[in-house]
């Protein structure tokens, strides 16, 4: 039993016990990948996606690379969080007045519920990569909101509640290409439209090489009694290209711009064939999270090789203890 997570019970969270003899803090689902090549007629690959519980079942926003090569966002449902029914067409975005407000492309969504509204944050086209923001209450009407930031920016991640009366978002300013640099910043807003008070949170580097090139926030932060638990991706540059691995950090509960502990070593790195081989090899990109406050179980959804959707599991008590005992010195 666990009382570390501040949140709701999720008794039907997807789960698989740690394999016998496994010493890893984060372990993979034996049925990975849960979404493979050509999963629906209009998409060749679905990955780097995000999920949430809803009415005893699950919903998700998915990055789907269509067969013209362009990435966009699809909506999906699941009874168990493993087997997904992805909609046949991309999300149909409208403005506040119900008029069509389509996106040019959209990728790497994050998904969060704040009060009675579900928000989607993604990488959007604003004459260059920027952060898109949208909302829905019924998963039928999806309202596209003003872009929080100008180009170039990626990896926008909203916190699941206001802090000190303000909405908070993490982002990773970048350039227009496959950014060879990147640090995580935090910004705040009174209304989800006007953003400011931008602050540096954490950068690339550390004692190892796995996050030496850039870092970016992953799924929405998980509120715990030890602080905000944030999974993030760290990127190294090898003679064979970029490698995306997964780590985790604890942020101060009242001031999430302050890092308390940060993993020295990666928690998950590309090792399995579905992570090392695909459209973009050597990627384990965390984007979605489910948690059960009663048991402390966490299901982490990640994109593998820019081709597949996969799931890994961990126990919050064990993970936080590991982060504290194996933290970077900063």
N, C-alpha and C positions, 0 to 999 in steps of 0.2 A: 504493500500500500504506500501511497505517496501523498503528501500534502504540500508539495512545493509549487505546483502550477496553480496560478490564480485564474480560474476559469470554470468552465462547465464540464460535467461528466460526458463522456462519449463512449458508452459501453460497447458500441458496435464498430469501434475504430479498427481499420485493417491492422492485422497483427500476426506476427510469427515469432515464436520464441527464438532466442539466440541459439545458433547451432552448437551442439556439444563440441567442446574443445576450442571454440572460437574465443579469442582474447580481445577482439576489437570492440570498441565502445559503440560503433555504428555497424550494423550488419545488413546485408542485402536480402531482399525477398527472393526465395528460391524459385518463384515463378517469373522473375524478370526476363525480358521486359514485358510490361503489362500492355503496352501499345507498340505495335511494330510497323513495318513498311506498309504503305498504301492501306491505311485503316478505313478510309471512307473514299467514295468515288472522286471527291474534289481535292483530296490531300494526299501527298506522297509520304509526308512525315509529320508526326505530332510529338512535340517535346517542349521542354522549358515552360511547363504549365503550372497552374495553381488550382487548389480545390478547397472546398469548405463543406461542413455538415449542413444539412437542410431538411427539416421535417423527418428526421429519422433516417434519411438517406444522404446522398452527396451530390453536389454540383461542382462544376469546374469551368474555368476559362482556359482555352488551349491555344497555344501557338501551332498553327497548321500551315506548313509550307505547301502551297497549291502546286499543281502540275505545270504552271507557267513559271515556277520558281519563286513567286512572290509570297511572302509571309503575311498572314492575317490572323484574326482572332475568331475562334468558334466557341460555342457554348455546349456543354455536355452534362449528362446526368448518369448516376450510378446507384445501384442498390447497396453495393458493398465496398465501394471505393477502389476496387480492383478492375472490375469489368465495366467499361464505359460505353455509353451510347452517345456518340458525338453527333450534333446536328448536321444536316446535310449541307447547310449554307453558312457563310460567315455571319457574324453578328451584324444586324442591321441598325446602325447608329442613327439617332435623330437628335435635333437640338431641343432646347427647353420648350419650344413651341410645337414639337412634333414633326418638324420639317426634316427631310433627309439631310444628314450631316456625315457623309461617308469618310472613311479614312483611306489613305493611299496604301499604307502598309501598317502592320502592327505585329509586334513580337514580344516575347518574354513577359507575359502578363503576371501581375501579382493580384491577389484577390483577398478582400478584407470586408468584414461586416463591422460597421460603426453605427451604434444605436439600431435603427430599423432599416438601414439602407446598406446595400452591397456595392462596394466600390471596386473598380478595376483600374489598375495602373499598368501602363505598357510603354514600350518604346514606339513612338509615333513619328510620322513624317511632318515636319514643320519647316519645309525647305531645308531639310537636314534632320538628323536624328535628334529627337527631343522626347519629353515625357508626356504621354497622353493620360487623360483621366476621364473616367466615365462612371455612371451609376445606374442601378436598377433596384426596384423593389419586388418585382414579380417575375424576372427573368424572361419577360416578353417584350417590354419596352426598355431599350438601353439608351440612355441619354448621354451624349458626349458633352463634356464640360470643357471650359477653357484650359489650354495647356498650362501647367504650373510654371514651366521654365522655357526660356529660349534655347535654341540649339547651341551647343551640342551636349546632350545629356542622355544617360541611360540608367537602368536599374533603379527606378523609382519604387519606393516601398513605404506605404503608409503605416503608421502605428494604429492599433485597433481601438484606441480611445484617445480623447484629448488629454493633454498634460498641461496643467496650469492654465486651463481654458483655451488652449491652442491645439490645432491639428499639427501633427509632426510628420515629416517625410524624410526619408533617406534617399540620396541620389549619388550618381557617379559621373561628374562632368567628364566629357570625353572630346574626341574630335569626330570627323565625318567618316573615318574608316574603321578598320579593325584595330581599335585604339591600343597603342603600345604603351599606355600608361593608365593610371586611374586610382583615385582615392575616394573614400566615402565621406560625404558631407551630410549635415542635417539642416533642415529649414522648417519654419513654422508659419502658420496661417490662422487668422481668426475665422475664415469663411470658406476655405478650400479654393479660393480664387486669387487672393493677394498673398504672395509668398515673400518672406524675407528672413532677416536674422540668420543668415547662412553661416554655418560653422563647420570647421574641419572635425571629423570624428576619428578616422584612422586611415593609414596609408599602406602602400605596398612595402614589402621588405620583411624585416625580422631576422632571426638567426638562421633560418633555413632558406631554401631557394623556391619552395613550392608556391609562395605568394610574392615572389620578388618582382614581378612585372606589374601587376595590378590586382586590385581587390574590388568586389562589388557586393552589395547587400543581396541576400537571397529571399527566402519567404518572409512573410510578415513576422515581426518580433513576437515572441511568446513571453507573456508576463509571468514571472515567478517571484517567489519570496527572496530570491538571491539577486534579482535584477532582470532586465530584459534579455532573454536568450535569443540571439540572432545568429542563424546560419549564414554563411557568406561564401562566395567563391574566391579562390585565390588562383592566380595564373603565373605560371613560369614559362620562360621562353627557352626552348631547347634547339639543338641543331636541326630538329625535325618539326619545328613549329611550336605553337602554343599548347600548353596542357592546363586544363581546368580541373581543379580539385576543390574539395569542400572542407571548410573549417567552421568554428563557432566562436562567438564572443559574448561576454556578459557586459551589458551597459547599465549604468546607474538608473534605478527605477524612477527617480524624480528628475534627473538630468541625463537623458540618454545620449547626449553628446560626449559623455565621459565614459571611457573604457575602463572596466574594472579588471577583467581577465580576458585573455585572448589565446587561442590554441597555438602552441608552438609548432606542432606537427599537424599535418592534415588528418581529418577524420575519415575521408573517403577520397580515393584517387582512381583514375581509370585503370582497371586491371582486367575486367571481364571482357570477352569478345564484343559484346554489345556496347561497351564504353570505349574501347580502343579502335574499333573498326566501324565506319559508317560515313555519312556525308561529310562530317568534320570529325576526324579521329581524336581520341584522347580528351574527352569532355565528360565531366560529372558535374552538372550545373544545377544547384538546388533552387527550386522555385515555389514549392508548395509544402504546406505542413498541416497535419491534423494532430490533435492531442487530447488525451483523456486525463482530466484533473484528478480523478479518483485513483487511478493506477499509476499515473506518471508516464504512461506510454506515449511515444511520439512516432508518427509515421511521416517520413520525409520523402517527398516526391522530387525527382530530379530528371533532367534531360541527359540522355546518354548519346554521345557522339553526334549531336544535332540530328538524331534520327529516331530515337526511341524514348518512351516514357518508362521510368523505372521507379521502384520504391525501396527505401531502406528504413530500418527501425532502430530505436534506441530507447533507453530508460532515462528519464530526466535526472533522477538522483545520481546515477552512475556517470552521466554525461557531465553534469555540473561539477561533480567531484573531480573528474578527469581534467576538465578545463582549469580548475584551480590549481591542481597539482602539476600541471604541464603547461603553464602559461608563459607567454613571452614576457621578458623583462623590459619595461618601457617607462 
